[in-house]
């Protein structure tokens, strides 16, 4: 059941990406005077199949992502923005999702889905190698590092239970459940000791909320775009999201369309977004 639940989580909720495939488009991003402008789109995957879950290296011009091989296994790949080169980080008999550079910069943490149905949080050396397990007692769907020893986790509910937001202290393994019915988009908020997540109400609008890791206080940031759970933060603290065909920024509690004068047909079925630490590149996942 765990394996089936993950399949629905990763693919069934992504507007058909599992059936039609997905690509990663890289844009130049400019943010100034309260506005965001996108330009120079480049398809950095450009192949048939699933390429998704982009995540930038914090100090290097490298983008990591998950890519399905011909056997339907998910591996981690990297794209060097300077050299325009792609390479495999993992080529394993298991499946790796959501690659994320660890706070110490030494590893890539990721979700490891195993053939026996287990779904762990593990990590690989930056240049590939054997994985080590971080968490094996929870069915982790998504994760974000609050700092070097604390994690916010999207944990799948079993047997009909809701998905939950956990805050885990690695040194003591103390695990606190903070919220239920959350979305997959977890982010460290720039310049704060806080994490954002999306609360998905069945009776009202979905909301972006902030969890303060020092005080454990949870506050409302804003409503999401209607029915959309994927967001990202720019280094200046601006939230970006999409309605599926355009990119929006949150400005004074209002969603404002981001300026883009290029070919609109490249933006279709938009889901995940990621901005690099310099704030000059945006990676967008689109359907093929």
URTA-V742467 format. One record per residue. N is the residue number from 0. RES is the residue in one small letter. PSI is psi in radians with two decimals (none if undefined). D_FIRST is the distance of its C-alpha to the first C-alpha in Angstrom with 1 decimal. Layout:
BEGIN
N,RES,PSI,D_FIRST / N,RES,PSI,D_FIRST
END
This chain:
BEGIN
0,x,-0.62,0.0 / 1,x,-0.76,3.8 / 2,x,-0.73,5.5 / 3,x,-0.69,5.1 / 4,x,-0.69,6.0 / 5,x,-0.68,8.6 / 6,x,-0.78,9.9 / 7,x,-0.74,10.7 / 8,x,-0.85,12.2 / 9,x,-0.56,14.3 / 10,x,-0.71,15.4 / 11,x,-0.43,15.1 / 12,x,0.22,17.2 / 13,x,0.68,19.9 / 14,x,0.68,22.2 / 15,x,0.20,21.3 / 16,x,-0.51,21.7 / 17,x,-0.55,18.9 / 18,x,-0.67,21.2 / 19,x,-0.20,24.6 / 20,x,2.99,24.2 / 21,x,2.67,25.6 / 22,x,2.81,28.6 / 23,x,2.12,30.0 / 24,x,2.27,33.4 / 25,x,2.22,35.6 / 26,x,2.64,38.4 / 27,x,2.43,41.4 / 28,x,2.37,41.2 / 29,x,2.25,44.2 / 30,x,2.05,44.2 / 31,x,2.66,47.5 / 32,x,0.71,49.4 / 33,x,0.21,46.3 / 34,x,2.75,45.1 / 35,x,2.35,42.7 / 36,x,2.34,43.6 / 37,x,2.52,41.5 / 38,x,2.97,43.2 / 39,x,1.02,43.0 / 40,x,2.48,39.6 / 41,x,2.17,38.4 / 42,x,1.94,35.4 / 43,x,-0.05,34.4 / 44,x,-0.96,31.6 / 45,x,1.04,33.1 / 46,x,2.87,31.0 / 47,x,2.28,28.6 / 48,x,-2.99,25.0 / 49,x,2.04,22.8 / 50,x,2.09,24.8 / 51,x,3.13,23.6 / 52,x,0.97,23.2 / 53,x,2.56,26.9 / 54,x,2.22,28.3 / 55,x,2.58,31.9 / 56,x,2.42,33.5 / 57,x,-0.44,35.6 / 58,x,-0.19,38.8 / 59,x,2.76,38.7 / 60,x,1.12,38.6 / 61,x,2.39,35.2 / 62,x,2.28,32.1 / 63,x,2.62,28.7 / 64,x,2.94,25.7 / 65,x,2.38,22.6 / 66,x,2.33,23.4 / 67,x,2.37,21.6 / 68,x,-3.05,23.6 / 69,x,-0.37,24.5 / 70,x,0.07,21.6 / 71,x,0.27,19.1 / 72,x,2.48,18.6 / 73,x,2.11,19.1 / 74,x,2.87,22.2 / 75,x,2.31,24.4 / 76,x,2.81,27.8 / 77,x,2.57,30.9 / 78,x,2.10,33.7 / 79,x,2.00,37.1 / 80,x,-0.53,38.8 / 81,x,-0.81,42.3 / 82,x,-0.15,42.1 / 83,x,0.77,39.7 / 84,x,2.46,37.8 / 85,x,2.43,34.2 / 86,x,2.75,32.7 / 87,x,2.34,29.5 / 88,x,-0.69,28.6 / 89,x,2.59,25.7 / 90,x,1.43,25.2 / 91,x,2.86,22.5 / 92,x,-0.07,20.0 / 93,x,-2.90,17.2 / 94,x,2.26,16.5 / 95,x,2.37,18.4 / 96,x,2.77,18.4 / 97,x,1.02,20.7 / 98,x,2.36,23.7 / 99,x,2.25,26.0 / 100,x,2.24,29.3 / 101,x,2.73,29.4 / 102,x,-0.50,32.3 / 103,x,-0.09,34.4 / 104,x,0.17,34.1 / 105,x,-0.30,33.3 / 106,x,2.92,29.7 / 107,x,1.99,26.9 / 108,x,2.64,23.9 / 109,x,2.86,20.6 / 110,x,2.27,16.9 / 111,x,1.99,15.9 / 112,x,2.15,12.7 / 113,x,2.73,12.7 / 114,x,-0.36,11.9 / 115,x,0.10,10.5 / 116,x,-0.22,7.5 / 117,x,2.67,9.9 / 118,x,1.71,11.3 / 119,x,2.84,14.8 / 120,x,2.13,18.0 / 121,x,-3.04,20.7 / 122,x,2.60,24.1 / 123,x,2.62,26.3 / 124,x,2.63,30.1 / 125,x,-0.63,31.5 / 126,x,0.26,32.8 / 127,x,2.88,29.8 / 128,x,-2.88,29.3 / 129,x,2.49,27.0 / 130,x,2.65,24.2 / 131,x,2.62,24.2 / 132,x,2.33,21.4 / 133,x,-0.84,22.0 / 134,x,2.23,19.0 / 135,x,-0.04,16.3 / 136,x,0.01,15.6 / 137,x,2.63,14.0 / 138,x,1.56,11.2 / 139,x,2.26,14.0 / 140,x,-0.71,13.9 / 141,x,2.78,17.8 / 142,x,2.77,20.8 / 143,x,2.45,24.6 / 144,x,2.11,27.2 / 145,x,-0.65,29.6 / 146,x,-2.89,31.8 / 147,x,-0.33,31.8 / 148,x,0.18,30.1 / 149,x,2.46,28.2 / 150,x,2.48,25.0 / 151,x,2.34,23.5 / 152,x,2.41,19.7 / 153,x,1.98,17.2 / 154,x,2.24,14.3 / 155,x,2.39,11.0 / 156,x,2.45,10.7 / 157,x,2.59,8.0 / 158,x,0.78,8.2 / 159,x,-0.05,10.5 / 160,x,2.65,12.5 / 161,x,2.74,14.4 / 162,x,2.53,14.4 / 163,x,2.69,17.2 / 164,x,2.13,20.1 / 165,x,2.62,20.9 / 166,x,2.02,24.2 / 167,x,2.25,24.2 / 168,x,1.93,27.4 / 169,x,-0.71,27.0 / 170,x,-0.66,30.2 / 171,x,-0.20,29.3 / 172,x,0.35,25.5 / 173,x,2.24,26.2 / 174,x,2.12,23.3 / 175,x,2.23,24.2 / 176,x,2.14,22.0 / 177,x,-0.58,24.2 / 178,x,2.81,22.7 / 179,x,2.86,19.8 / 180,x,1.01,18.8 / 181,x,2.87,19.9 / 182,x,3.08,20.1 / 183,x,-0.17,19.3 / 184,x,1.77,23.0 / 185,x,2.33,24.1 / 186,x,2.49,27.7 / 187,x,2.27,30.5 / 188,x,2.19,33.4 / 189,x,2.31,36.5 / 190,x,0.11,39.3 / 191,x,2.81,37.4 / 192,x,1.09,35.4 / 193,x,2.79,32.8 / 194,x,2.41,29.4 / 195,x,2.63,28.6 / 196,x,2.94,25.4 / 197,x,2.17,24.8 / 198,x,2.13,24.3 / 199,x,1.69,22.8 / 200,x,2.52,24.5 / 201,x,-0.15,23.7 / 202,x,-0.01,27.4 / 203,x,-3.02,29.3 / 204,x,2.62,29.6 / 205,x,2.64,27.2 / 206,x,2.50,28.9 / 207,x,2.17,29.4 / 208,x,2.75,29.8 / 209,x,2.28,31.2 / 210,x,2.06,30.3 / 211,x,2.03,33.3 / 212,x,-0.22,32.3 / 213,x,-0.79,35.7 / 214,x,-0.25,36.0 / 215,x,0.33,32.4 / 216,x,2.43,33.8 / 217,x,2.25,31.7 / 218,x,2.66,33.8 / 219,x,2.33,33.5 / 220,x,-0.95,34.5 / 221,x,2.87,34.3 / 222,x,2.62,32.4 / 223,x,2.97,30.4 / 224,x,2.57,31.4 / 225,x,2.04,30.2 / 226,x,0.28,26.4 / 227,x,2.33,26.2 / 228,x,-0.16,24.2 / 229,x,2.14,25.4 / 230,x,2.97,28.5 / 231,x,2.90,30.4 / 232,x,2.42,33.6 / 233,x,2.81,36.8 / 234,x,-0.40,38.8 / 235,x,0.00,41.2 / 236,x,0.32,38.6 / 237,x,2.38,38.1 / 238,x,2.29,34.7 / 239,x,2.58,33.9 / 240,x,-3.07,31.4 / 241,x,2.59,31.3 / 242,x,0.10,31.2 / 243,x,-0.43,30.0 / 244,x,-0.20,33.5 / 245,x,2.76,35.6 / 246,x,2.44,35.3 / 247,x,2.71,36.4 / 248,x,2.60,37.6 / 249,x,2.07,37.8 / 250,x,1.91,41.4 / 251,x,0.91,42.7 / 252,x,0.24,39.7 / 253,x,2.39,40.1 / 254,x,2.13,38.1 / 255,x,2.30,40.6 / 256,x,2.35,40.2 / 257,x,2.48,40.6 / 258,x,2.24,43.6 / 259,x,2.09,42.8 / 260,x,0.18,45.4 / 261,x,-2.91,43.7 / 262,x,2.00,42.2 / 263,x,-0.33,39.8 / 264,x,-0.30,38.0 / 265,x,-0.38,36.3 / 266,x,1.71,34.4 / 267,x,2.27,31.8 / 268,x,0.73,28.3 / 269,x,2.36,28.6 / 270,x,-1.69,25.6 / 271,x,2.63,25.7 / 272,x,2.63,29.0 / 273,x,2.41,30.5 / 274,x,2.47,34.1 / 275,x,2.95,35.7 / 276,x,-0.53,37.6 / 277,x,-0.33,40.9 / 278,x,0.38,40.0 / 279,x,0.08,41.3 / 280,x,2.43,38.3 / 281,x,2.20,35.4 / 282,x,2.29,32.3 / 283,x,2.31,30.7 / 284,x,2.24,27.7 / 285,x,2.81,28.7 / 286,x,2.66,27.4 / 287,x,none,29.3
END
